Amino acid sequence: MSGKWDSNRSGMPLPCLQFRRLMNHQPLTNGPYARLCHGGIDRLATLSRAALPYEETDLMNWPGTRAQLLHWLISDEYRPEYLSCVIWPPAQSVLMSSRRCELIRTRVRVLSVAFAILTLLWIPVDVATLPTHAAGVLAVGRLLASAALVYLAVMTRRTPSLASIYGSLVALYAVPTAFFFGSLLLFQQPGLSPIARIALDVYGVLPVVAMAGLGVFPLTVVETAAFSAPIVIGEVIAYRVHLGAFLPGGIVDAVWLLCLMAGIALVVGASQLAFAVALVGRSLQDSLTGCFSRASTTELLEMHFMSSKRIASPVAVAFLDLDHFKAVNDKFGHEAGDEVLASAARRIRAVLRGSECIGRWGGEEFVVLFPGKTAHEAIECIERIRAAGLGQLPNGRAISISVGVAERIADRCAAAMSLVRLADQRMYAAKRAGRDCIVGLERG
């Protein structure tokens, strides 16, 4: 059935054509799909026609409308550009990565404390079910594991980097993994009671619990796969060296269950991350222009400024102001002014490269950050923006900008905001010089 196609259409699956005809109250062609019209399908068709905003002529061009159909099926919160952020960590912006690291840090600390408490609470169970020697050894191991987890919760950095977050996750999983292998070695001694064997089976579930725990964190697809692989490999190694018992089906069932849990953790983690990316993206951006908001621009500036001081590299700032913008609002209205702002911002973003970014500072003012760039390199970029054009005013005249440029090392700025203030002062110098020009260190 799935392989049947209408030869008179351009690649449109026959079931979709029949469904469209049904929704349009057209007679169905002969075939098994005609049976769909029995019962209450007419009401379903009426509801579906109102919900699905695509005509048959659109659906006939099936390959060309896949993006439209996907956009209709998926919420607007999950934009196509977010997909790369969910798959690969470097695709995320600096601010998104910072927010995600903070979220993971908080959950690492909570789980570390929770695991430490649960690990200690299991000591009475070991004492009641295991031989005295084994219970004593496991009690010592549990105390050490709990101490390590508490230490991890305390020492996790307040402002984590991605590398430190990876280290915290590795430590969080290394502690229970080491305890798991140690417990399996302990259970190799002969003469265990049936109750002890049951306890051994419970310990054998720990890798599955660890795999499921990955779903707590908003990890990318690549990160989830990277953290899942060692757990599966460890389970196989444990089987190869004959440590402990597994599921009744042996290693095949154990690996299959771990892979299943890894898939669930991947979906859950990616869903969390997609939602977080959408929310953070909305909170960081100016809704009109699509640029960073003033608050997020300030945060980015502080981050790049501190990084610049740490590695002794330059960082430049350009303060841009659209010329005669107040006259546009006064003469043509605020809607026309909004169009001018959106057009100019869109054209500026199209010229920026790499880590260069733009934020709306307020009104018709924009701040462009140039990490690792000198003032001369920043001015060259601004000249490319001016040469590419910023669009037109409602009266047909080209949009022009007055720009002030400052750089941390050349201008000896000790604070990030002093860099912005200096660039702002030079922007006003450009206004006084006749507008539509750039003022940097030479003319500041």
Secondary structure as the mmCIF struct_conf table of DSSP 4:
data_model
#
loop_
_struct_conf.conf_type_id
_struct_conf.id
_struct_conf.beg_label_comp_id
_struct_conf.beg_label_asym_id
_struct_conf.beg_label_seq_id
_struct_conf.end_label_comp_id
_struct_conf.end_label_asym_id
_struct_conf.end_label_seq_id
TURN_TY1_P TURN_TY1_P1 SER A 2 GLY A 3
STRN STRN1 TRP A 5 TRP A 5
TURN_TY1_P TURN_TY1_P2 SER A 7 ASN A 8
BEND BEND1 ARG A 9 GLY A 11
STRN STRN2 PRO A 13 PRO A 13
HELX_RH_AL_P HELX_RH_AL_P1 LEU A 14 MET A 23
TURN_TY1_P TURN_TY1_P3 ASN A 24 HIS A 25
HELX_LH_PP_P HELX_LH_PP_P1 GLN A 26 THR A 29
BEND BEND2 ASN A 30 GLY A 31
HELX_RH_3T_P HELX_RH_3T_P1 PRO A 32 CYS A 37
BEND BEND3 HIS A 38 HIS A 38
TURN_TY1_P TURN_TY1_P4 GLY A 39 GLY A 40
HELX_RH_AL_P HELX_RH_AL_P2 ILE A 41 ALA A 51
HELX_RH_AL_P HELX_RH_AL_P3 GLU A 56 MET A 60
BEND BEND4 ASN A 61 ASN A 61
TURN_TY1_P TURN_TY1_P5 TRP A 62 TRP A 62
HELX_RH_3T_P HELX_RH_3T_P2 PRO A 63 THR A 65
HELX_RH_AL_P HELX_RH_AL_P4 ARG A 66 LEU A 73
BEND BEND5 ILE A 74 ILE A 74
TURN_TY1_P TURN_TY1_P6 ASP A 76 GLU A 77
BEND BEND6 TYR A 78 TYR A 78
HELX_RH_3T_P HELX_RH_3T_P3 PRO A 80 TYR A 82
HELX_RH_AL_P HELX_RH_AL_P5 LEU A 83 ILE A 87
HELX_RH_3T_P HELX_RH_3T_P4 PRO A 89 ALA A 91
BEND BEND7 GLN A 92 GLN A 92
HELX_RH_AL_P HELX_RH_AL_P6 VAL A 94 LEU A 121
TURN_TY1_P TURN_TY1_P7 TRP A 122 TRP A 122
HELX_RH_AL_P HELX_RH_AL_P7 ILE A 123 THR A 129
BEND BEND8 LEU A 130 LEU A 130
HELX_RH_AL_P HELX_RH_AL_P8 THR A 132 MET A 155
BEND BEND9 THR A 156 THR A 156
BEND BEND10 ARG A 158 THR A 159
HELX_RH_AL_P HELX_RH_AL_P9 LEU A 162 LEU A 186
TURN_TY1_P TURN_TY1_P8 PHE A 187 GLN A 188
BEND BEND11 GLN A 189 PRO A 190
HELX_RH_AL_P HELX_RH_AL_P10 PRO A 194 GLY A 204
TURN_TY1_P TURN_TY1_P9 VAL A 205 VAL A 205
HELX_RH_AL_P HELX_RH_AL_P11 LEU A 206 GLY A 213
HELX_RH_3T_P HELX_RH_3T_P5 LEU A 214 VAL A 216
BEND BEND12 PHE A 217 PHE A 217
HELX_RH_AL_P HELX_RH_AL_P12 VAL A 221 ARG A 240
TURN_TY1_P TURN_TY1_P10 VAL A 241 HIS A 242
BEND BEND13 GLY A 244 GLY A 244
TURN_TY1_P TURN_TY1_P11 PRO A 248 GLY A 250
HELX_RH_AL_P HELX_RH_AL_P13 ILE A 251 LEU A 284
STRN STRN3 GLN A 285 GLN A 285
TURN_TY1_P TURN_TY1_P12 SER A 287 THR A 289
BEND BEND14 CYS A 291 CYS A 291
STRN STRN4 PHE A 292 PHE A 292
HELX_LH_PP_P HELX_LH_PP_P2 SER A 293 SER A 293
HELX_RH_AL_P HELX_RH_AL_P14 ARG A 294 ILE A 311
TURN_TY1_P TURN_TY1_P13 ALA A 312 ALA A 312
STRN STRN5 VAL A 315 LEU A 322
TURN_TY1_P TURN_TY1_P14 ASP A 323 HIS A 324
HELX_RH_AL_P HELX_RH_AL_P15 PHE A 325 PHE A 332
HELX_RH_AL_P HELX_RH_AL_P16 HIS A 334 VAL A 351
TURN_TY1_P TURN_TY1_P15 GLY A 354 SER A 355
STRN STRN6 CYS A 357 GLY A 362
TURN_TY1_P TURN_TY1_P16 GLY A 363 GLU A 364
STRN STRN7 GLU A 365 PRO A 371
TURN_TY1_P TURN_TY1_P17 GLY A 372 GLY A 372
HELX_RH_AL_P HELX_RH_AL_P17 ALA A 375 ALA A 388
STRN STRN8 GLN A 392 GLN A 392
TURN_TY1_P TURN_TY1_P18 PRO A 394 ASN A 395
BEND BEND15 GLY A 396 GLY A 396
HELX_LH_PP_P HELX_LH_PP_P3 ARG A 397 ARG A 397
STRN STRN9 ALA A 398 ALA A 398
HELX_LH_PP_P HELX_LH_PP_P4 ILE A 399 ILE A 399
STRN STRN10 ILE A 401 GLU A 407
TURN_TY1_P TURN_TY1_P19 ARG A 408 ARG A 412
BEND BEND16 ALA A 414 ALA A 415
HELX_RH_AL_P HELX_RH_AL_P18 ALA A 416 ARG A 432
TURN_TY1_P TURN_TY1_P20 ALA A 433 GLY A 434
BEND BEND17 ARG A 435 ASP A 436
STRN STRN11 ILE A 438 VAL A 439
TURN_TY1_P TURN_TY1_P21 LEU A 441 ARG A 443
#
